[in-house]
Structure formats: C-alpha cells, structure tokens
C-alpha cells in the first residue's frame, strides 16, 4: 500500500506514516496499563486513611420553652424565625389572677402575724398568772405552818388546821395549772418569736410563691437563638404549665452528629481531623475534629430498642453516633437537621 501526500501540486510517497502509526499504537497500549497501575497504587497508598459516612446531620441546641404557670395568653412579642436574645420577652400570660392571689397571701401573712402577737400576749399573761399563783402558794404555806404550830400548842382547832392544809393544796394545784398553761402557750408560740414562727414562715412562703407566679406571667427566652413554632402562640389561647408552645433554636455553636457503622469505629479516635460537606451548602468544605464517640448505639436509645434475646433476632450492622466540632466560625446561617457528609482522617 502506498501512502501518498501532495506537496505543491506533486504527489509524493510518505514513508514515515506507518512508523508514526506504530508508535501511536504502542503508546496507547502502554498508557492504559500504566494508568491502571497508577490508580491502583494511589488507592493502595490512600486506602485506610479515611472513613466516611453520609448518615450525618447538623445539630444545634433546641430549647422547648414552656410556661411555669397556666393561664390565658394576652400578648405575643415574637414571630416565626425572629432572632432573640436571652431574657427577651416572648409572650405574657394574664397576670390579674396571680396578683389577686398575691394580695390574698399578703393578707394571710398579716393575719398570721396578728395571731402570733395575740399568742405572745397570752403567753405573757400566763407568765404573770404564774407569779400571782406563786404568791398565793407562799401565803397558803405560811398560813398552814402557822396553824400547824398553833395546833401543836393547843391554841387552835383541828378544823382551822384542816382548812389551812386544804388551802395550801389548792394553791399548789393552781400554781401547777398556771405553769402548764404557760408551757402550752410557749409551745404554741415557739422559741423564735413572731418572725420565726412556723405559721408566719408558711405565710411568708405563700407570699413568695405568689410573687414568683406574678413574675412568671412574663415568659422570656432562656437562651440566644431563633424563635420557632410560634404559630401556637396567639392572644386568647391557654398556656398550660410545663407544656411547650414555642422553641428557641441556637444557644451556642452547632455541631455534627455522624452515625458511623460499628465496623468503622476501630480507627476513629477523639481529636482526629475531619472534613464536612453540608448538602444545603454545595461547594463548601468545613474543617472539624472528632470530640467524642457515643456510649451506645442508636437502637439502644430508641423508643423500642431491639430485643436480641427473643430468638428471632437478625444481626444488623449497628451505627454509633460520633460528635464532631467545627474548627472555624460558620459564616452561613446553619439550620439544625441539615444533612451532611463526613470524612474523618484516621491516618496522617
């Protein structure tokens, strides 16, 4: 076969074309195995240096705000996705019932103090009565001793002696009764007086509780963050005690919770570097590091954990949560629950 080429109107035979075509075939034939060898060498050198998972998500603190009292909502000061600071007023519960309760508690405290004052006066009266009964007892004892001496000398009758002895016994009895009454009054009064009496302290506690309930009618943000699920707040709606009706998402830097397979955990250690790719932020790679490995698998903390001893258990590779912390300040607004892809460098 002749290879022809035309140069300036003349036809010449090209003798170098078969040589070039042969070298091209050799280069192609050699390049394919070289590429495969290089790729295999690359994967061999880099294999085992990282572990990855796409079962990961962004997690942030979520505080479910619930009122500490029950009542009707009168005012709402927050809207959906509104940034809030710790202490900002979210909504207000009707304070009038609690103010009335505070007034009643303060009145009960005043009544208790008045009752204790009366008890103090009664105790003082009992103490004075004891003094009077002691004087009567001394006089009766002197009269008894006098009648006894006169009887021995024969200057009085037996009747008068018996009367003096009866008067002495009555005086001793009256003194004992007065002492018992004073002890009873002292026991009811207590040793700490007016301010420390249990009845007064109970009334003071009721006043403090009522005053605290008045302050609790203003529900404020417990942390910095973003308000969520505020649609449940509406003037006129009932707020139930300890039943959440608004959430605050935030309260610090978010983190990553990656659920690695149990077969991948042998090489993962706290402190290892990692790269995070968030699905909602394409093209951005975040630097992070491992801060801890969960103490149990996800199934252990589920509502219905697996019962492996029932006899019908099928072995399934479990996943263990691994927490990672971002190494950089996040400029973007990160949403809790976003999906992420995590790559942990288990070998440097």
Protein Blocks (a to p, Z undefined) as FASTA:
>chain_A
ZZdddeehiacddfklmmmmmmmmmmmmmmmmmmmmmmmmmmmmmgokaccdfbdcdddd
ddddddfbdcddfbdcbdehiacdehiafbdcdfklmmmmmmmmmmmmmmmmmmmmmmmm
mmmmmmmmmmmmmmmmmmmmmmmmmmmmmmmnopacfklmmmmmmmmmmmmmmmmmmmmm
mmmmmmmnopnlmmlgmklmmmmmmmmmmmmmmmmmpccdfbgcddehklmgcghiacde
hiafbdceejiacdddddddfklmmmgcghiacddddfklghiacddddfbdcfbdfklm
mmbdcdfknopaccdddddddddddfbdcfbdcdehiacdddddfbZZ
